[in-house]
């Protein structure tokens, strides 16, 4: 790492990505997008593990427990918080 080469591409959103969170163990990445979706990827394989359509996603957070992703939280621009 550190040589400027792309390590992985995470595809699936159709709008601008507003927020990205990396799990503390580096195994998962989540992103919220203008397209109203929240996605969770495996960082090693690039496989999308979850994809949920929602609305106005501005912020995402990952929480880990014993190395496993137990919850993915996506705070929206409105009064709703999506929990996966």
PELIN-V332318 format. One record per residue. N is the residue number from 1. RES is the residue in three letters. OMEGA is omega in whole degrees, -180 to 180 (NA if undefined). Layout:
# PELIN-V332318
n = [N | N]
res = [RES | RES]
omega = [OMEGA | OMEGA]
This chain:
# PELIN-V332318
n = [1 | 2 | 3 | 4 | 5 | 6 | 7 | 8 | 9 | 10 | 11 | 12 | 13 | 14 | 15 | 16 | 17 | 18 | 19 | 20 | 21 | 22 | 23 | 24 | 25 | 26 | 27 | 28 | 29 | 30 | 31 | 32 | 33 | 34 | 35 | 36 | 37 | 38 | 39 | 40 | 41 | 42 | 43 | 44 | 45 | 46 | 47 | 48 | 49 | 50 | 51 | 52 | 53 | 54 | 55 | 56 | 57 | 58 | 59 | 60 | 61 | 62 | 63 | 64 | 65 | 66 | 67 | 68 | 69 | 70 | 71 | 72 | 73 | 74 | 75 | 76 | 77 | 78 | 79 | 80 | 81 | 82 | 83 | 84]
res = [UNK | UNK | UNK | UNK | UNK | UNK | UNK | UNK | UNK | UNK | UNK | UNK | UNK | UNK | UNK | UNK | UNK | UNK | UNK | UNK | UNK | UNK | UNK | UNK | UNK | UNK | UNK | UNK | UNK | UNK | UNK | UNK | UNK | UNK | UNK | UNK | UNK | UNK | UNK | UNK | UNK | UNK | UNK | UNK | UNK | UNK | UNK | UNK | UNK | UNK | UNK | UNK | UNK | UNK | UNK | UNK | UNK | UNK | UNK | UNK | UNK | UNK | UNK | UNK | UNK | UNK | UNK | UNK | UNK | UNK | UNK | UNK | UNK | UNK | UNK | UNK | UNK | UNK | UNK | UNK | UNK | UNK | UNK | UNK]
omega = [179 | -180 | 178 | 179 | 176 | -180 | -176 | 174 | -179 | -174 | 175 | 178 | 178 | 178 | 179 | 177 | -179 | -174 | 178 | 175 | 178 | 179 | -176 | 178 | 177 | -175 | -177 | 176 | 176 | -180 | 174 | -171 | 175 | 179 | 177 | -178 | 172 | -179 | 178 | -180 | 168 | -174 | -179 | -176 | -175 | -179 | 175 | -177 | -180 | 176 | -178 | 176 | 179 | 178 | 173 | -179 | -179 | -175 | 177 | -179 | 173 | 172 | -178 | 174 | -178 | 176 | 179 | 175 | -179 | 179 | 171 | -178 | 178 | 177 | -178 | 179 | 180 | -177 | -175 | 171 | -180 | 178 | 178 | NA]
